[in-house]
Amino acid sequence: MNKRFTYKQALDHIGGTKVKCYLTGEEIDLLVDDYHIDHIFPVSKGGENTLENLAIVTPEVNRSKSDMTVEEYLSLCKTVLENFGYEVNKQ
């Protein structure tokens, strides 16, 4: 289901103009920095176009995540890191 919402509603939901990338934690100033809006659960996999399913990410992260779920993306990141000799442990 696609729902319409205003820019102000989106900003209120996000928490203002100074936020963090929901995946990397990198600080993003929406008035200055380049950013993307990501569907947390991809629409291609049944996710909805709702405020609750949208989050701010860096462009690089959004391009690399593509239409993966967060779990799929984290698994891929873990595989890449381990391939280069890093040990990945969830804290």
N, C-alpha and C positions, 0 to 999 in steps of 0.2 A: 504494500500500500504506500503510495507516495503522498506525502503531506506537504502543504505549502507553509512556509514560515518566513518571517521578515528578517532582514539583516540584524535589526535590534534584538529580536528573539534569539537569533543564533549567537550574538555577542553576549547576551545575558546568560545563555546556557553555557557558553564556553567560559565565562567568568571575566570578561573584559578584554582589553587589547594586549595585555602582557601575560602570556601563557607559556606553557612548556609543551614540547612535542610529547605526545602521549606514549610514544615508544622509546625515545632516547632520553627524555628529560631535558633536552636542550632548550634554553630559553628562547622564546620567539616574541618579538614585538610586532603585532599585526599591522601597526601603522608604518613600520619601517622595513621589516624583514620579509623575505620571500617565504611563502608557506603554501601548503596544500591542505585541503580538507579531505579526510579519508573516511570511507565507510568502514567502521570497525569490523562489522560482519559484512562481507562483500555482497552487493546486490546480485552479482552473478551466481551467488550461492544461497539466495533466498533472503538476504538482508534487506531491510527497509530503508527508505530515504526519510528518516526521522531525525530529529535533533539528538535523540538518545543514541543513535547509531553513527553519529558524526564526531570526528575529533581532528584536532590540528596536528599536522606532522610536517617535518622538513620535506622539501621536494625530493631529495635523494632517497629518503626512507619510503616515501609514497611510491616512487618509481620502482624501487626494489621489491616492495611488498606486493605490488600489482594487485591481483585479485585473491591473494592468500588470506586465510583467517590469521588471527594473531598467533594461534598455536602453530599453524603451518610455517609462518614466517620465523618464529623463534626456533623451531626445529631446523630450518634451513640455516639460520645464523649459527646455531650450535654446530652443525655439520661443517660449515665453512671454517669456523674457528678451530675445531678439532683437527681438520685437515692441515692447518698451519701450526699444529703442535700446542695449541692452547687447551687447558683443561677447563671445562665449563661445569660449574656447580651452582645450583640455585641456592640462594641464601635465604 
